[in-house]
Amino acid sequence: SYSFCTLLVPYHMSSKGTKPLFDESEVTHIAGKIYLDYGGAGVYSQSHVSKYAELLKEGGLGNPHSANEWGDNSNQTINGLRQDVLRYFNCTEDDYEVVLTSGATGAIRIIAENFTFGGQSKFVCTEANHNSILGIRNTCLSKGGTFTCLQYESDDELLSKLSKQKAVGNSLFAAPWVCNFTGSVLPVKEMCSVAHRNGFFTIVDAAAAFGKYNLSLAGCPNQNPDFLVLSFYKAFGMPTGMGALLIKTGLYGNSAASNPAEGLSSSEDSECPPSAVIVPRSPTPLQKTYFGGGTLDSIIATEAWEVRKNNVTDFEDGTVSFLDAACSRIGMASLNQNISNIEPYLTTMARYMHDAMSSLKFDSGMPVVVLYSGRDSFIKSFSVQTDNGDPVGYSKVVSSATVYNVILRGGCFCNPGACHKALGITPEMARKFTESGHKCGDNYDVFENFHTGAVRASIGPYTTVRDISKFVSFLTDCFCHSHAPPKPLTSSVQAITSLHIFPVKGLPGIKITDSWPVTSSGFLFDRNWCILYRNTPASRKTISRLGYLQPEIDFSSKLESPVMRITYTGEGEWNKFIEVPICGENVDFEASKKIIRVRGRKNDVAPCGESLDKWLEDVTGVKGLTLCRQVCRSDSALSNTSSFLIVNEKSVSALGANVNVEVFRPNIVVNSPAEWQECSWKTAILTSKKAAALKLSSLAQCLRCSHININHLPPFDIHPLNEPLRSLLRIRPSASGEPFFGISASVSPDMVGRDVGIFPHNEAVDVVVDLHRNLKDQAVDDSFINNIPLIGNSGLFTIDYNTQLEVSCE
């Protein structure tokens, strides 16, 4: 047997003030992170992990259906967990029986599939409910019953509407103990009393409340739910595959003879006030058809005859997850000891958080955040808006928070009723959102100036004042700014300071020393190749050693054909470089091509050769890498957005002295008269004394991601403070809450043509290869062949350092 009290996880809690309830050593795995998703999952402690690991190493737990020592140990563990749950709710086996399930949803499904709905049954629920509860309606409707959702503005209105609902046959009322969207606490005792008095059975979803509030099922049975569900991970983080269903004693099986539905209908019961008297109900609202292993006393395989155990373990089909039960007992021991301290601590922290968020205002006095939660709630659901009242989508807020190491959640949190009510979304609007492409879990967060979801920050026992302060600082940095654009210049000439191409997507680039040809898809050879990993272009974010691979384009006359060479610049005994023929004569691209997606856009690529892939595996230590080249005849290269990325040096400097322009992977770097001037560009033309002007189109600000936080120098690690993305969000926040930096642009379609030397990309490659061969046949020396400006003599348009970028802001 096991003494689970010795496996206690200490919180070191104090209900006074805002002193942390734990030692920081208990949560080292979230060090550096501001975890504010306790509504989604609790945080397990290091003590919980180590004690559970110790238990597993010691062994001694086996299949509880096995009549041996280890099976007996597991049964003791399972039955002990049932008692732990009852202790938490301040009740005994005389009040409730505990079924161990896969989680709260699994428990709800047991009720949905085994409740004896009939042709006249009613399923009534509150507007604020989890989807798992709402799913019960389909079972009721499939049996010919009806469904009613109660909408209300106050507890009194809810109780009034509920009192008008009268049960017919076996009917069920459902509500959460705590709304997982607003965090509001519902009047469970009063709701159950009214529902029972009107003949309903009741189910309460305690998933959000469990582990946060000191919940009690003591007192008058008629004021407590008939069924209650929970998940253990919501309270203490692990295990993630176990929950519980509490069934009021007497509602199923052998105990049904003393059914409280009839036995407690008298007002003479000392615990129940007259208002709690209930009408007679069916003595057996649950009827189970399927049976699984462990739920029978006897059975004949060849005849339809079996004897069931006829108790609530009938719902534990198969083997209860006894190892998860052991893990849960460790968490329950701590929770039962400390729950009286958790609730007041969370209330204190919730008030501090609410006041801090409410204080964020623009100069006009307009609030930065719109809160949908009460001051005492540990859940804070909110939306962010700009200084002119425009919505900032939840996905932008959540992704920006990640840069600040703040963990939030966005969406409706599987609670459409509370979400739609808070955001003012009508059923017609919700249907329109869906018809326009919005679905649960996506980033379609604003539609026709309406939020489609909210942001949720939820605190827990390990949340500190420091965590909340950093969270509020994040909101201040990113969203408490006015967004009036800088005064734009009418027009300006931008001097080009550097030019870059990136032959292999995701690898370091090449700084152009003189000039370079331009094609319809941008610079010649820019992002022409990629390295696939699991059919997706790899980057230094996923494989840091790619930073040691330096591409170059070689037109040397000593070569039979121009090549793209990749040199390994790190340490090791491997060959230092590989060469890829630019013309691809030795590879049947069409026969081996495959389709990949870059930012949702389809691209045809083909492998360059197995020997090259083997070299990549050697130098990176990663198997499954494939060097591919784009083979489609379109003018689209493998860039994420457009042909060119233009960056302003002044804006780079504004982000901080240590920010290098190379982290932004620009094609053209200019020196504008002032920082952020590029945000106002409307048109842009590249002009040169040597060639015709080249008009650019589709100018747009470039949305940046965490890739810019990767150091461009060895060891190519990610900046510990997520710079410069964090500075970008802080210094130059956009109205939408998204980080933009640089201008993407494309060659204007009407510029493509031989008269200005802008060829379709593939045709331009042929021109360069033919030029190389002609010059090589003429035995021209390397200095001539390597003089890229002279490629312009072939008719290709080139950009050099004498080229200027003329922009207009009108």
Helices and strands as residue ranges (DSSP letters): G 4-7, G 24-30, E 34-35, H 46-58, H 69-88, E 96-101, H 104-114, E 122-126, H 131-134, H 136-142, E 146-150, H 155-163, E 171-176, H 188-197, E 200-205, G 221-223, E 227-231, H 233-236, E 243-248, G 253-258, H 260-263, G 274-276, E 296-300, E 305-308, G 312-315, H 322-358, E 369-371, E 379-385, E 391-392, H 394-403, E 406-407, E 409-411, H 416-423, H 427-435, E 446-447, E 450-451, E 454-458, H 465-479, E 491-501, E 504-505, E 510-512, E 515-519, E 522-523, E 529-533, E 536-537, G 544-548, E 549-554, E 563-568, E 577-581, H 589-592, E 594-598, E 601-607, H 610-620, E 625-630, E 644-648, H 649-654, G 661-664, E 668-671, G 677-680, E 683-687, E 694-703, G 706-709, H 725-731, E 740-747, G 749-751, H 761-777, H 782-785, G 788-794, E 797-800, E 804-808
